[in-house]
Amino acid sequence: MEISIVTFWNNYKDHLSDAEFYKKELALNKLAEPLGFDILFAVERHFSNYSMAPDNLQFLSYMAMSRTA
């Protein structure tokens, strides 16, 4: 069985600065594999803080690269 996780990149009500939010969200996503998740999905939204990662291909490529580094 494969277990997946969906990352929303949701900075609700701009609680954190963009820099703080990206740092924390990347750290959280980098824990997915060590915690046993097999698949990482990402939502895509534009022009709102609902999802601050509008380019999923770039984000998922970064995550794949950081896995091998």
C-alpha positions in Angstrom: 0.0 0.0 0.0 1.2 3.5 -0.8 0.4 6.4 1.5 0.3 9.9 0.2 0.3 13.4 1.6 -1.1 16.6 0.1 0.6 19.9 0.8 -1.6 23.0 0.7 0.9 25.8 1.3 -1.8 27.6 3.2 -0.6 30.7 5.1 -3.9 31.3 6.8 -4.6 35.1 7.2 -0.9 35.8 6.5 0.1 34.6 10.0 3.7 34.4 9.0 5.9 36.3 6.7 6.4 34.7 3.3 10.1 33.8 4.1 9.1 32.2 7.5 6.2 30.4 5.9 8.3 28.9 3.0 11.0 27.8 5.4 8.6 26.0 7.7 6.6 24.5 4.8 9.7 23.1 3.1 10.9 21.6 6.4 7.5 20.0 6.9 7.5 18.6 3.4 11.0 17.2 3.7 9.8 15.1 6.6 7.2 13.3 4.5 9.5 10.5 3.3 11.3 9.9 6.6 7.8 9.6 8.2 6.8 6.9 5.7 4.8 8.8 3.1 5.3 7.4 -0.5 3.7 10.2 -2.6 3.7 13.9 -2.3 0.9 15.9 -3.9 0.5 19.7 -4.1 -2.5 21.9 -4.8 -2.3 24.8 -7.1 -4.0 28.2 -6.6 -3.2 31.5 -8.1 -3.4 35.1 -6.7 -4.4 34.2 -3.1 -2.7 33.1 0.1 -4.8 29.8 0.0 -1.8 28.2 -1.7 1.4 30.0 -2.0 3.0 27.5 -4.4 1.5 28.3 -7.8 4.0 26.2 -9.7 3.7 22.6 -8.6 6.2 21.2 -11.1 8.9 23.5 -9.8 8.1 22.7 -6.1 7.9 18.9 -6.7 11.1 19.0 -8.8 12.8 20.8 -5.9 11.5 18.2 -3.4 12.8 15.3 -5.7 16.2 17.0 -5.9 16.5 17.6 -2.2 15.6 13.9 -1.6 18.8 12.8 -3.5 21.1 15.5 -2.2 
